[in-house]
């Protein structure tokens, strides 16, 4: 099973998102096929594809082989909500 789509669109850029391959089917080129298909579809519409990827995601090596490069690192910080009234 494989998935992929688009999420954010910012002027001439589009984020490729939800690219996933079930663990039982990894290593067969499916992730590359989905990523390339999405990237070419974006390029055909005159858009520049980009990705948001956590640094420990094993797919970062695949994305680098496909020509994606790290532009910047973002830091995500969140606070887990507490129960109402608890501190």
N, CA, C and O atoms as a Maestro MAE file, in Angstrom:
{
 s_m_m2io_version
 :::
 2.0.0
}

f_m_ct {
 s_m_title
 :::
 protein
 m_atom[348] {
  # First column is atom index #
  i_m_mmod_type
  r_m_x_coord
  r_m_y_coord
  r_m_z_coord
  i_m_residue_number
  s_m_chain_name
  s_m_pdb_residue_name
  s_m_pdb_atom_name
  i_m_atomic_number
  :::
  1 25 0.838 -1.167 0.000 1 A "UNK " " N  " 7
  2 3 0.000 0.000 0.000 1 A "UNK " " CA " 6
  3 2 0.885 1.232 0.000 1 A "UNK " " C  " 6
  4 15 1.906 1.263 0.686 1 A "UNK " " O  " 8
  5 25 0.509 2.234 -0.753 2 A "UNK " " N  " 7
  6 3 1.291 3.473 -0.820 2 A "UNK " " CA " 6
  7 2 0.355 4.660 -0.820 2 A "UNK " " C  " 6
  8 15 -0.790 4.566 -1.264 2 A "UNK " " O  " 8
  9 25 0.847 5.776 -0.321 3 A "UNK " " N  " 7
  10 3 0.048 6.988 -0.215 3 A "UNK " " CA " 6
  11 2 0.890 8.191 -0.564 3 A "UNK " " C  " 6
  12 15 2.119 8.132 -0.527 3 A "UNK " " O  " 8
  13 25 0.243 9.263 -0.898 4 A "UNK " " N  " 7
  14 3 0.927 10.520 -1.117 4 A "UNK " " CA " 6
  15 2 -0.037 11.560 -1.629 4 A "UNK " " C  " 6
  16 15 -1.063 11.232 -2.225 4 A "UNK " " O  " 8
  17 25 0.289 12.801 -1.397 5 A "UNK " " N  " 7
  18 3 -0.561 13.880 -1.866 5 A "UNK " " CA " 6
  19 2 0.128 15.215 -1.696 5 A "UNK " " C  " 6
  20 15 1.348 15.287 -1.544 5 A "UNK " " O  " 8
  21 25 -0.662 16.267 -1.722 6 A "UNK " " N  " 7
  22 3 -0.162 17.619 -1.548 6 A "UNK " " CA " 6
  23 2 -0.878 18.257 -0.372 6 A "UNK " " C  " 6
  24 15 -2.007 17.897 -0.040 6 A "UNK " " O  " 8
  25 25 -0.195 19.214 0.255 7 A "UNK " " N  " 7
  26 3 -0.798 19.874 1.400 7 A "UNK " " CA " 6
  27 2 -0.730 21.386 1.222 7 A "UNK " " C  " 6
  28 15 -1.679 21.982 0.714 7 A "UNK " " O  " 8
  29 25 0.360 22.017 1.623 8 A "UNK " " N  " 7
  30 3 0.472 23.472 1.554 8 A "UNK " " CA " 6
  31 2 0.811 23.942 0.148 8 A "UNK " " C  " 6
  32 15 1.573 23.298 -0.573 8 A "UNK " " O  " 8
  33 25 0.235 25.071 -0.227 9 A "UNK " " N  " 7
  34 3 0.622 25.752 -1.465 9 A "UNK " " CA " 6
  35 2 0.963 27.177 -1.096 9 A "UNK " " C  " 6
  36 15 0.141 27.906 -0.541 9 A "UNK " " O  " 8
  37 25 2.177 27.563 -1.409 10 A "UNK " " N  " 7
  38 3 2.662 28.903 -1.118 10 A "UNK " " CA " 6
  39 2 3.200 29.516 -2.402 10 A "UNK " " C  " 6
  40 15 4.260 29.111 -2.879 10 A "UNK " " O  " 8
  41 25 2.502 30.467 -2.960 11 A "UNK " " N  " 7
  42 3 2.823 31.086 -4.254 11 A "UNK " " CA " 6
  43 2 3.175 30.010 -5.276 11 A "UNK " " C  " 6
  44 15 2.282 29.301 -5.740 11 A "UNK " " O  " 8
  45 25 4.421 29.871 -5.634 12 A "UNK " " N  " 7
  46 3 4.782 28.895 -6.676 12 A "UNK " " CA " 6
  47 2 5.337 27.584 -6.105 12 A "UNK " " C  " 6
  48 15 5.957 26.808 -6.832 12 A "UNK " " O  " 8
  49 25 5.119 27.338 -4.822 13 A "UNK " " N  " 7
  50 3 5.612 26.124 -4.169 13 A "UNK " " CA " 6
  51 2 4.447 25.247 -3.713 13 A "UNK " " C  " 6
  52 15 3.367 25.747 -3.397 13 A "UNK " " O  " 8
  53 25 4.677 23.940 -3.682 14 A "UNK " " N  " 7
  54 3 3.683 23.013 -3.153 14 A "UNK " " CA " 6
  55 2 4.392 21.950 -2.324 14 A "UNK " " C  " 6
  56 15 5.418 21.406 -2.730 14 A "UNK " " O  " 8
  57 25 3.824 21.666 -1.153 15 A "UNK " " N  " 7
  58 3 4.403 20.648 -0.280 15 A "UNK " " CA " 6
  59 2 3.877 19.270 -0.661 15 A "UNK " " C  " 6
  60 15 2.666 19.065 -0.753 15 A "UNK " " O  " 8
  61 25 4.779 18.337 -0.881 16 A "UNK " " N  " 7
  62 3 4.412 16.937 -1.073 16 A "UNK " " CA " 6
  63 2 4.241 16.353 0.322 16 A "UNK " " C  " 6
  64 15 5.099 16.532 1.187 16 A "UNK " " O  " 8
  65 25 3.143 15.662 0.536 17 A "UNK " " N  " 7
  66 3 2.808 15.261 1.888 17 A "UNK " " CA " 6
  67 2 2.223 13.859 1.930 17 A "UNK " " C  " 6
  68 15 1.780 13.323 0.914 17 A "UNK " " O  " 8
  69 25 2.230 13.282 3.109 18 A "UNK " " N  " 7
  70 3 1.625 11.969 3.371 18 A "UNK " " CA " 6
  71 2 2.196 10.875 2.475 18 A "UNK " " C  " 6
  72 15 1.482 9.958 2.068 18 A "UNK " " O  " 8
  73 25 3.477 10.978 2.176 19 A "UNK " " N  " 7
  74 3 4.137 9.939 1.382 19 A "UNK " " CA " 6
  75 2 4.474 8.800 2.336 19 A "UNK " " C  " 6
  76 15 5.303 8.953 3.233 19 A "UNK " " O  " 8
  77 25 3.835 7.678 2.136 20 A "UNK " " N  " 7
  78 3 4.013 6.566 3.070 20 A "UNK " " CA " 6
  79 2 3.876 5.242 2.333 20 A "UNK " " C  " 6
  80 15 3.075 5.101 1.409 20 A "UNK " " O  " 8
  81 25 4.677 4.277 2.767 21 A "UNK " " N  " 7
  82 3 4.604 2.913 2.239 21 A "UNK " " CA " 6
  83 2 4.508 1.983 3.440 21 A "UNK " " C  " 6
  84 15 5.282 2.113 4.389 21 A "UNK " " O  " 8
  85 25 3.585 1.068 3.408 22 A "UNK " " N  " 7
  86 3 3.421 0.102 4.496 22 A "UNK " " CA " 6
  87 2 4.753 -0.619 4.714 22 A "UNK " " C  " 6
  88 15 5.423 -0.979 3.746 22 A "UNK " " O  " 8
  89 25 5.142 -0.833 5.976 23 A "UNK " " N  " 7
  90 3 6.428 -1.474 6.257 23 A "UNK " " CA " 6
  91 2 6.662 -2.793 5.520 23 A "UNK " " C  " 6
  92 15 7.800 -3.095 5.159 23 A "UNK " " O  " 8
  93 25 5.633 -3.569 5.293 24 A "UNK " " N  " 7
  94 3 5.808 -4.849 4.598 24 A "UNK " " CA " 6
  95 2 6.187 -4.688 3.129 24 A "UNK " " C  " 6
  96 15 6.663 -5.637 2.506 24 A "UNK " " O  " 8
  97 25 5.981 -3.500 2.573 25 A "UNK " " N  " 7
  98 3 6.237 -3.277 1.152 25 A "UNK " " CA " 6
  99 2 7.387 -2.315 0.893 25 A "UNK " " C  " 6
  100 15 7.607 -1.918 -0.251 25 A "UNK " " O  " 8
  101 25 8.119 -1.934 1.926 26 A "UNK " " N  " 7
  102 3 9.244 -1.017 1.751 26 A "UNK " " CA " 6
  103 2 10.406 -1.714 1.066 26 A "UNK " " C  " 6
  104 15 10.515 -2.940 1.087 26 A "UNK " " O  " 8
  105 25 11.273 -0.912 0.457 27 A "UNK " " N  " 7
  106 3 12.446 -1.447 -0.218 27 A "UNK " " CA " 6
  107 2 12.173 -1.924 -1.630 27 A "UNK " " C  " 6
  108 15 13.029 -2.566 -2.238 27 A "UNK " " O  " 8
  109 25 11.003 -1.625 -2.163 28 A "UNK " " N  " 7
  110 3 10.642 -2.063 -3.519 28 A "UNK " " CA " 6
  111 2 10.540 -0.898 -4.504 28 A "UNK " " C  " 6
  112 15 10.124 -1.086 -5.647 28 A "UNK " " O  " 8
  113 25 10.918 0.300 -4.066 29 A "UNK " " N  " 7
  114 3 10.867 1.456 -4.948 29 A "UNK " " CA " 6
  115 2 9.527 2.178 -4.970 29 A "UNK " " C  " 6
  116 15 9.340 3.113 -5.748 29 A "UNK " " O  " 8
  117 25 8.597 1.753 -4.125 30 A "UNK " " N  " 7
  118 3 7.280 2.380 -4.127 30 A "UNK " " CA " 6
  119 2 7.321 3.819 -3.620 30 A "UNK " " C  " 6
  120 15 6.663 4.694 -4.182 30 A "UNK " " O  " 8
  121 25 8.088 4.066 -2.564 31 A "UNK " " N  " 7
  122 3 8.211 5.431 -2.042 31 A "UNK " " CA " 6
  123 2 8.811 6.360 -3.078 31 A "UNK " " C  " 6
  124 15 8.365 7.497 -3.232 31 A "UNK " " O  " 8
  125 25 9.818 5.884 -3.785 32 A "UNK " " N  " 7
  126 3 10.423 6.692 -4.850 32 A "UNK " " CA " 6
  127 2 9.408 6.954 -5.956 32 A "UNK " " C  " 6
  128 15 9.320 8.073 -6.462 32 A "UNK " " O  " 8
  129 25 8.643 5.937 -6.333 33 A "UNK " " N  " 7
  130 3 7.657 6.093 -7.400 33 A "UNK " " CA " 6
  131 2 6.601 7.127 -7.027 33 A "UNK " " C  " 6
  132 15 6.238 7.972 -7.846 33 A "UNK " " O  " 8
  133 25 6.110 7.062 -5.797 34 A "UNK " " N  " 7
  134 3 5.095 8.026 -5.351 34 A "UNK " " CA " 6
  135 2 5.683 9.428 -5.325 34 A "UNK " " C  " 6
  136 15 5.051 10.371 -5.803 34 A "UNK " " O  " 8
  137 25 6.880 9.579 -4.776 35 A "UNK " " N  " 7
  138 3 7.511 10.892 -4.670 35 A "UNK " " CA " 6
  139 2 7.781 11.489 -6.042 35 A "UNK " " C  " 6
  140 15 7.503 12.665 -6.276 35 A "UNK " " O  " 8
  141 25 8.322 10.687 -6.947 36 A "UNK " " N  " 7
  142 3 8.618 11.176 -8.299 36 A "UNK " " CA " 6
  143 2 7.338 11.575 -9.021 36 A "UNK " " C  " 6
  144 15 7.292 12.612 -9.682 36 A "UNK " " O  " 8
  145 25 6.293 10.746 -8.895 37 A "UNK " " N  " 7
  146 3 5.021 11.064 -9.549 37 A "UNK " " CA " 6
  147 2 4.469 12.398 -9.042 37 A "UNK " " C  " 6
  148 15 4.046 13.239 -9.835 37 A "UNK " " O  " 8
  149 25 4.474 12.586 -7.723 38 A "UNK " " N  " 7
  150 3 3.981 13.837 -7.153 38 A "UNK " " CA " 6
  151 2 4.834 15.026 -7.587 38 A "UNK " " C  " 6
  152 15 4.306 16.086 -7.922 38 A "UNK " " O  " 8
  153 25 6.151 14.847 -7.578 39 A "UNK " " N  " 7
  154 3 7.055 15.940 -7.964 39 A "UNK " " CA " 6
  155 2 6.854 16.329 -9.423 39 A "UNK " " C  " 6
  156 15 6.775 17.516 -9.739 39 A "UNK " " O  " 8
  157 25 6.770 15.351 -10.310 40 A "UNK " " N  " 7
  158 3 6.550 15.662 -11.736 40 A "UNK " " CA " 6
  159 2 5.199 16.320 -11.965 40 A "UNK " " C  " 6
  160 15 5.086 17.222 -12.795 40 A "UNK " " O  " 8
  161 25 4.172 15.883 -11.241 41 A "UNK " " N  " 7
  162 3 2.845 16.496 -11.387 41 A "UNK " " CA " 6
  163 2 2.895 17.966 -10.965 41 A "UNK " " C  " 6
  164 15 2.280 18.819 -11.605 41 A "UNK " " O  " 8
  165 25 3.629 18.260 -9.886 42 A "UNK " " N  " 7
  166 3 3.775 19.646 -9.438 42 A "UNK " " CA " 6
  167 2 4.551 20.464 -10.465 42 A "UNK " " C  " 6
  168 15 4.147 21.572 -10.817 42 A "UNK " " O  " 8
  169 25 5.659 19.917 -10.940 43 A "UNK " " N  " 7
  170 3 6.479 20.618 -11.930 43 A "UNK " " CA " 6
  171 2 5.707 20.878 -13.216 43 A "UNK " " C  " 6
  172 15 5.880 21.930 -13.831 43 A "UNK " " O  " 8
  173 25 4.864 19.948 -13.633 44 A "UNK " " N  " 7
  174 3 4.070 20.111 -14.846 44 A "UNK " " CA " 6
  175 2 3.081 21.271 -14.711 44 A "UNK " " C  " 6
  176 15 2.669 21.858 -15.711 44 A "UNK " " O  " 8
  177 25 2.704 21.597 -13.481 45 A "UNK " " N  " 7
  178 3 1.805 22.727 -13.235 45 A "UNK " " CA " 6
  179 2 2.579 24.009 -12.946 45 A "UNK " " C  " 6
  180 15 1.984 25.027 -12.591 45 A "UNK " " O  " 8
  181 25 3.897 23.965 -13.095 46 A "UNK " " N  " 7
  182 3 4.717 25.143 -12.862 46 A "UNK " " CA " 6
  183 2 5.005 25.409 -11.391 46 A "UNK " " C  " 6
  184 15 5.396 26.518 -11.027 46 A "UNK " " O  " 8
  185 25 4.816 24.408 -10.549 47 A "UNK " " N  " 7
  186 3 5.054 24.551 -9.117 47 A "UNK " " CA " 6
  187 2 6.357 23.870 -8.721 47 A "UNK " " C  " 6
  188 15 6.790 22.918 -9.370 47 A "UNK " " O  " 8
  189 25 6.970 24.356 -7.665 48 A "UNK " " N  " 7
  190 3 8.206 23.782 -7.149 48 A "UNK " " CA " 6
  191 2 7.852 22.905 -5.950 48 A "UNK " " C  " 6
  192 15 7.328 23.414 -4.958 48 A "UNK " " O  " 8
  193 25 8.123 21.606 -6.015 49 A "UNK " " N  " 7
  194 3 7.786 20.726 -4.899 49 A "UNK " " CA " 6
  195 2 8.785 20.854 -3.753 49 A "UNK " " C  " 6
  196 15 9.983 21.036 -3.970 49 A "UNK " " O  " 8
  197 25 8.268 20.753 -2.524 50 A "UNK " " N  " 7
  198 3 9.134 20.712 -1.342 50 A "UNK " " CA " 6
  199 2 8.541 19.746 -0.339 50 A "UNK " " C  " 6
  200 15 7.389 19.331 -0.464 50 A "UNK " " O  " 8
  201 25 9.344 19.389 0.667 51 A "UNK " " N  " 7
  202 3 8.952 18.433 1.699 51 A "UNK " " CA " 6
  203 2 9.223 19.003 3.079 51 A "UNK " " C  " 6
  204 15 10.140 19.805 3.254 51 A "UNK " " O  " 8
  205 25 8.431 18.592 4.059 52 A "UNK " " N  " 7
  206 3 8.742 18.769 5.475 52 A "UNK " " CA " 6
  207 2 9.038 17.372 6.000 52 A "UNK " " C  " 6
  208 15 8.191 16.483 5.909 52 A "UNK " " O  " 8
  209 25 10.222 17.170 6.545 53 A "UNK " " N  " 7
  210 3 10.623 15.831 6.982 53 A "UNK " " CA " 6
  211 2 11.367 15.945 8.307 53 A "UNK " " C  " 6
  212 15 12.269 16.770 8.452 53 A "UNK " " O  " 8
  213 25 10.985 15.112 9.272 54 A "UNK " " N  " 7
  214 3 11.756 15.057 10.510 54 A "UNK " " CA " 6
  215 2 13.135 14.473 10.203 54 A "UNK " " C  " 6
  216 15 13.243 13.554 9.391 54 A "UNK " " O  " 8
  217 25 14.191 14.990 10.837 55 A "UNK " " N  " 7
  218 3 15.556 14.533 10.530 55 A "UNK " " CA " 6
  219 2 15.782 13.042 10.715 55 A "UNK " " C  " 6
  220 15 16.635 12.466 10.039 55 A "UNK " " O  " 8
  221 25 15.041 12.403 11.611 56 A "UNK " " N  " 7
  222 3 15.255 10.983 11.847 56 A "UNK " " CA " 6
  223 2 14.405 10.091 10.928 56 A "UNK " " C  " 6
  224 15 14.399 8.870 11.087 56 A "UNK " " O  " 8
  225 25 13.702 10.684 9.989 57 A "UNK " " N  " 7
  226 3 12.891 9.910 9.047 57 A "UNK " " CA " 6
  227 2 13.815 9.153 8.092 57 A "UNK " " C  " 6
  228 15 14.633 9.787 7.425 57 A "UNK " " O  " 8
  229 25 13.718 7.829 8.000 58 A "UNK " " N  " 7
  230 3 14.609 7.075 7.116 58 A "UNK " " CA " 6
  231 2 14.452 7.451 5.645 58 A "UNK " " C  " 6
  232 15 15.344 7.171 4.844 58 A "UNK " " O  " 8
  233 25 13.350 8.071 5.279 59 A "UNK " " N  " 7
  234 3 13.133 8.449 3.877 59 A "UNK " " CA " 6
  235 2 14.000 9.644 3.454 59 A "UNK " " C  " 6
  236 15 14.054 9.966 2.268 59 A "UNK " " O  " 8
  237 25 14.679 10.307 4.404 60 A "UNK " " N  " 7
  238 3 15.504 11.447 4.020 60 A "UNK " " CA " 6
  239 2 16.591 11.037 3.024 60 A "UNK " " C  " 6
  240 15 16.936 11.817 2.137 60 A "UNK " " O  " 8
  241 25 17.125 9.842 3.157 61 A "UNK " " N  " 7
  242 3 18.138 9.362 2.208 61 A "UNK " " CA " 6
  243 2 17.529 9.207 0.815 61 A "UNK " " C  " 6
  244 15 18.160 9.559 -0.182 61 A "UNK " " O  " 8
  245 25 16.311 8.684 0.746 62 A "UNK " " N  " 7
  246 3 15.620 8.558 -0.541 62 A "UNK " " CA " 6
  247 2 15.399 9.932 -1.156 62 A "UNK " " C  " 6
  248 15 15.676 10.135 -2.338 62 A "UNK " " O  " 8
  249 25 14.901 10.873 -0.364 63 A "UNK " " N  " 7
  250 3 14.630 12.207 -0.893 63 A "UNK " " CA " 6
  251 2 15.912 12.865 -1.406 63 A "UNK " " C  " 6
  252 15 15.889 13.552 -2.426 63 A "UNK " " O  " 8
  253 25 17.015 12.660 -0.713 64 A "UNK " " N  " 7
  254 3 18.298 13.203 -1.182 64 A "UNK " " CA " 6
  255 2 18.697 12.578 -2.512 64 A "UNK " " C  " 6
  256 15 19.172 13.278 -3.406 64 A "UNK " " O  " 8
  257 25 18.507 11.257 -2.653 65 A "UNK " " N  " 7
  258 3 18.830 10.600 -3.935 65 A "UNK " " CA " 6
  259 2 17.960 11.131 -5.076 65 A "UNK " " C  " 6
  260 15 18.381 11.139 -6.233 65 A "UNK " " O  " 8
  261 25 16.755 11.569 -4.745 66 A "UNK " " N  " 7
  262 3 15.851 12.102 -5.770 66 A "UNK " " CA " 6
  263 2 16.115 13.574 -6.072 66 A "UNK " " C  " 6
  264 15 15.466 14.155 -6.942 66 A "UNK " " O  " 8
  265 25 17.065 14.179 -5.357 67 A "UNK " " N  " 7
  266 3 17.447 15.556 -5.654 67 A "UNK " " CA " 6
  267 2 16.941 16.598 -4.674 67 A "UNK " " C  " 6
  268 15 17.246 17.780 -4.836 67 A "UNK " " O  " 8
  269 25 16.182 16.204 -3.667 68 A "UNK " " N  " 7
  270 3 15.743 17.158 -2.652 68 A "UNK " " CA " 6
  271 2 16.914 17.470 -1.737 68 A "UNK " " C  " 6
  272 15 17.715 16.591 -1.416 68 A "UNK " " O  " 8
  273 25 17.010 18.726 -1.318 69 A "UNK " " N  " 7
  274 3 18.101 19.160 -0.445 69 A "UNK " " CA " 6
  275 2 17.529 19.873 0.769 69 A "UNK " " C  " 6
  276 15 16.483 20.516 0.692 69 A "UNK " " O  " 8
  277 25 18.237 19.748 1.900 70 A "UNK " " N  " 7
  278 3 17.807 20.464 3.104 70 A "UNK " " CA " 6
  279 2 18.025 21.951 2.902 70 A "UNK " " C  " 6
  280 15 19.123 22.394 2.566 70 A "UNK " " O  " 8
  281 25 16.977 22.705 3.110 71 A "UNK " " N  " 7
  282 3 17.058 24.159 2.984 71 A "UNK " " CA " 6
  283 2 17.211 24.802 4.355 71 A "UNK " " C  " 6
  284 15 18.020 25.710 4.543 71 A "UNK " " O  " 8
  285 25 16.434 24.323 5.297 72 A "UNK " " N  " 7
  286 3 16.497 24.858 6.654 72 A "UNK " " CA " 6
  287 2 15.925 23.831 7.624 72 A "UNK " " C  " 6
  288 15 15.234 22.895 7.223 72 A "UNK " " O  " 8
  289 25 16.220 24.019 8.883 73 A "UNK " " N  " 7
  290 3 15.641 23.160 9.920 73 A "UNK " " CA " 6
  291 2 14.676 23.991 10.739 73 A "UNK " " C  " 6
  292 15 14.976 25.117 11.135 73 A "UNK " " O  " 8
  293 25 13.527 23.421 10.981 74 A "UNK " " N  " 7
  294 3 12.511 24.059 11.808 74 A "UNK " " CA " 6
  295 2 12.408 23.292 13.116 74 A "UNK " " C  " 6
  296 15 12.595 22.076 13.148 74 A "UNK " " O  " 8
  297 25 12.117 23.991 14.168 75 A "UNK " " N  " 7
  298 3 11.958 23.350 15.470 75 A "UNK " " CA " 6
  299 2 10.498 23.459 15.878 75 A "UNK " " C  " 6
  300 15 9.915 24.543 15.874 75 A "UNK " " O  " 8
  301 25 9.930 22.341 16.224 76 A "UNK " " N  " 7
  302 3 8.536 22.291 16.654 76 A "UNK " " CA " 6
  303 2 8.522 22.078 18.157 76 A "UNK " " C  " 6
  304 15 9.121 21.131 18.668 76 A "UNK " " O  " 8
  305 25 7.835 22.965 18.860 77 A "UNK " " N  " 7
  306 3 7.723 22.863 20.309 77 A "UNK " " CA " 6
  307 2 6.236 22.878 20.646 77 A "UNK " " C  " 6
  308 15 5.487 23.728 20.165 77 A "UNK " " O  " 8
  309 25 5.825 21.942 21.467 78 A "UNK " " N  " 7
  310 3 4.437 21.940 21.881 78 A "UNK " " CA " 6
  311 2 4.357 21.587 23.354 78 A "UNK " " C  " 6
  312 15 5.276 21.016 23.942 78 A "UNK " " O  " 8
  313 25 3.249 21.942 23.908 79 A "UNK " " N  " 7
  314 3 3.011 21.646 25.319 79 A "UNK " " CA " 6
  315 2 1.778 20.766 25.399 79 A "UNK " " C  " 6
  316 15 0.718 21.118 24.881 79 A "UNK " " O  " 8
  317 25 1.919 19.638 26.038 80 A "UNK " " N  " 7
  318 3 0.802 18.710 26.204 80 A "UNK " " CA " 6
  319 2 -0.227 19.360 27.130 80 A "UNK " " C  " 6
  320 15 0.117 19.796 28.228 80 A "UNK " " O  " 8
  321 25 -1.485 19.426 26.692 81 A "UNK " " N  " 7
  322 3 -2.517 20.008 27.555 81 A "UNK " " CA " 6
  323 2 -2.657 19.213 28.851 81 A "UNK " " C  " 6
  324 15 -2.533 17.988 28.861 81 A "UNK " " O  " 8
  325 25 -2.911 19.914 29.917 82 A "UNK " " N  " 7
  326 3 -3.140 19.273 31.203 82 A "UNK " " CA " 6
  327 2 -4.624 19.087 31.414 82 A "UNK " " C  " 6
  328 15 -5.440 19.698 30.724 82 A "UNK " " O  " 8
  329 25 -4.971 18.247 32.363 83 A "UNK " " N  " 7
  330 3 -6.380 18.092 32.690 83 A "UNK " " CA " 6
  331 2 -6.907 19.426 33.239 83 A "UNK " " C  " 6
  332 15 -6.178 20.182 33.882 83 A "UNK " " O  " 8
  333 25 -8.165 19.686 32.973 84 A "UNK " " N  " 7
  334 3 -8.763 20.940 33.403 84 A "UNK " " CA " 6
  335 2 -8.589 21.125 34.910 84 A "UNK " " C  " 6
  336 15 -8.957 20.257 35.701 84 A "UNK " " O  " 8
  337 25 -8.030 22.254 35.286 85 A "UNK " " N  " 7
  338 3 -7.847 22.557 36.698 85 A "UNK " " CA " 6
  339 2 -6.537 22.047 37.280 85 A "UNK " " C  " 6
  340 15 -6.147 22.472 38.368 85 A "UNK " " O  " 8
  341 25 -5.844 21.141 36.580 86 A "UNK " " N  " 7
  342 3 -4.566 20.620 37.085 86 A "UNK " " CA " 6
  343 2 -3.443 21.551 36.666 86 A "UNK " " C  " 6
  344 15 -3.545 22.246 35.655 86 A "UNK " " O  " 8
  345 25 -2.385 21.561 37.434 87 A "UNK " " N  " 7
  346 3 -1.253 22.412 37.092 87 A "UNK " " CA " 6
  347 2 -0.052 21.615 36.757 87 A "UNK " " C  " 6
  348 15 0.996 22.179 36.444 87 A "UNK " " O  " 8
  :::
 }
 m_bond[347] {
  # First column is bond index #
  i_m_from
  i_m_to
  i_m_order
  :::
  1 1 2 1
  2 2 3 1
  3 3 4 2
  4 3 5 1
  5 5 6 1
  6 6 7 1
  7 7 8 2
  8 7 9 1
  9 9 10 1
  10 10 11 1
  11 11 12 2
  12 11 13 1
  13 13 14 1
  14 14 15 1
  15 15 16 2
  16 15 17 1
  17 17 18 1
  18 18 19 1
  19 19 20 2
  20 19 21 1
  21 21 22 1
  22 22 23 1
  23 23 24 2
  24 23 25 1
  25 25 26 1
  26 26 27 1
  27 27 28 2
  28 27 29 1
  29 29 30 1
  30 30 31 1
  31 31 32 2
  32 31 33 1
  33 33 34 1
  34 34 35 1
  35 35 36 2
  36 35 37 1
  37 37 38 1
  38 38 39 1
  39 39 40 2
  40 39 41 1
  41 41 42 1
  42 42 43 1
  43 43 44 2
  44 43 45 1
  45 45 46 1
  46 46 47 1
  47 47 48 2
  48 47 49 1
  49 49 50 1
  50 50 51 1
  51 51 52 2
  52 51 53 1
  53 53 54 1
  54 54 55 1
  55 55 56 2
  56 55 57 1
  57 57 58 1
  58 58 59 1
  59 59 60 2
  60 59 61 1
  61 61 62 1
  62 62 63 1
  63 63 64 2
  64 63 65 1
  65 65 66 1
  66 66 67 1
  67 67 68 2
  68 67 69 1
  69 69 70 1
  70 70 71 1
  71 71 72 2
  72 71 73 1
  73 73 74 1
  74 74 75 1
  75 75 76 2
  76 75 77 1
  77 77 78 1
  78 78 79 1
  79 79 80 2
  80 79 81 1
  81 81 82 1
  82 82 83 1
  83 83 84 2
  84 83 85 1
  85 85 86 1
  86 86 87 1
  87 87 88 2
  88 87 89 1
  89 89 90 1
  90 90 91 1
  91 91 92 2
  92 91 93 1
  93 93 94 1
  94 94 95 1
  95 95 96 2
  96 95 97 1
  97 97 98 1
  98 98 99 1
  99 99 100 2
  100 99 101 1
  101 101 102 1
  102 102 103 1
  103 103 104 2
  104 103 105 1
  105 105 106 1
  106 106 107 1
  107 107 108 2
  108 107 109 1
  109 109 110 1
  110 110 111 1
  111 111 112 2
  112 111 113 1
  113 113 114 1
  114 114 115 1
  115 115 116 2
  116 115 117 1
  117 117 118 1
  118 118 119 1
  119 119 120 2
  120 119 121 1
  121 121 122 1
  122 122 123 1
  123 123 124 2
  124 123 125 1
  125 125 126 1
  126 126 127 1
  127 127 128 2
  128 127 129 1
  129 129 130 1
  130 130 131 1
  131 131 132 2
  132 131 133 1
  133 133 134 1
  134 134 135 1
  135 135 136 2
  136 135 137 1
  137 137 138 1
  138 138 139 1
  139 139 140 2
  140 139 141 1
  141 141 142 1
  142 142 143 1
  143 143 144 2
  144 143 145 1
  145 145 146 1
  146 146 147 1
  147 147 148 2
  148 147 149 1
  149 149 150 1
  150 150 151 1
  151 151 152 2
  152 151 153 1
  153 153 154 1
  154 154 155 1
  155 155 156 2
  156 155 157 1
  157 157 158 1
  158 158 159 1
  159 159 160 2
  160 159 161 1
  161 161 162 1
  162 162 163 1
  163 163 164 2
  164 163 165 1
  165 165 166 1
  166 166 167 1
  167 167 168 2
  168 167 169 1
  169 169 170 1
  170 170 171 1
  171 171 172 2
  172 171 173 1
  173 173 174 1
  174 174 175 1
  175 175 176 2
  176 175 177 1
  177 177 178 1
  178 178 179 1
  179 179 180 2
  180 179 181 1
  181 181 182 1
  182 182 183 1
  183 183 184 2
  184 183 185 1
  185 185 186 1
  186 186 187 1
  187 187 188 2
  188 187 189 1
  189 189 190 1
  190 190 191 1
  191 191 192 2
  192 191 193 1
  193 193 194 1
  194 194 195 1
  195 195 196 2
  196 195 197 1
  197 197 198 1
  198 198 199 1
  199 199 200 2
  200 199 201 1
  201 201 202 1
  202 202 203 1
  203 203 204 2
  204 203 205 1
  205 205 206 1
  206 206 207 1
  207 207 208 2
  208 207 209 1
  209 209 210 1
  210 210 211 1
  211 211 212 2
  212 211 213 1
  213 213 214 1
  214 214 215 1
  215 215 216 2
  216 215 217 1
  217 217 218 1
  218 218 219 1
  219 219 220 2
  220 219 221 1
  221 221 222 1
  222 222 223 1
  223 223 224 2
  224 223 225 1
  225 225 226 1
  226 226 227 1
  227 227 228 2
  228 227 229 1
  229 229 230 1
  230 230 231 1
  231 231 232 2
  232 231 233 1
  233 233 234 1
  234 234 235 1
  235 235 236 2
  236 235 237 1
  237 237 238 1
  238 238 239 1
  239 239 240 2
  240 239 241 1
  241 241 242 1
  242 242 243 1
  243 243 244 2
  244 243 245 1
  245 245 246 1
  246 246 247 1
  247 247 248 2
  248 247 249 1
  249 249 250 1
  250 250 251 1
  251 251 252 2
  252 251 253 1
  253 253 254 1
  254 254 255 1
  255 255 256 2
  256 255 257 1
  257 257 258 1
  258 258 259 1
  259 259 260 2
  260 259 261 1
  261 261 262 1
  262 262 263 1
  263 263 264 2
  264 263 265 1
  265 265 266 1
  266 266 267 1
  267 267 268 2
  268 267 269 1
  269 269 270 1
  270 270 271 1
  271 271 272 2
  272 271 273 1
  273 273 274 1
  274 274 275 1
  275 275 276 2
  276 275 277 1
  277 277 278 1
  278 278 279 1
  279 279 280 2
  280 279 281 1
  281 281 282 1
  282 282 283 1
  283 283 284 2
  284 283 285 1
  285 285 286 1
  286 286 287 1
  287 287 288 2
  288 287 289 1
  289 289 290 1
  290 290 291 1
  291 291 292 2
  292 291 293 1
  293 293 294 1
  294 294 295 1
  295 295 296 2
  296 295 297 1
  297 297 298 1
  298 298 299 1
  299 299 300 2
  300 299 301 1
  301 301 302 1
  302 302 303 1
  303 303 304 2
  304 303 305 1
  305 305 306 1
  306 306 307 1
  307 307 308 2
  308 307 309 1
  309 309 310 1
  310 310 311 1
  311 311 312 2
  312 311 313 1
  313 313 314 1
  314 314 315 1
  315 315 316 2
  316 315 317 1
  317 317 318 1
  318 318 319 1
  319 319 320 2
  320 319 321 1
  321 321 322 1
  322 322 323 1
  323 323 324 2
  324 323 325 1
  325 325 326 1
  326 326 327 1
  327 327 328 2
  328 327 329 1
  329 329 330 1
  330 330 331 1
  331 331 332 2
  332 331 333 1
  333 333 334 1
  334 334 335 1
  335 335 336 2
  336 335 337 1
  337 337 338 1
  338 338 339 1
  339 339 340 2
  340 339 341 1
  341 341 342 1
  342 342 343 1
  343 343 344 2
  344 343 345 1
  345 345 346 1
  346 346 347 1
  347 347 348 2
  :::
 }
}
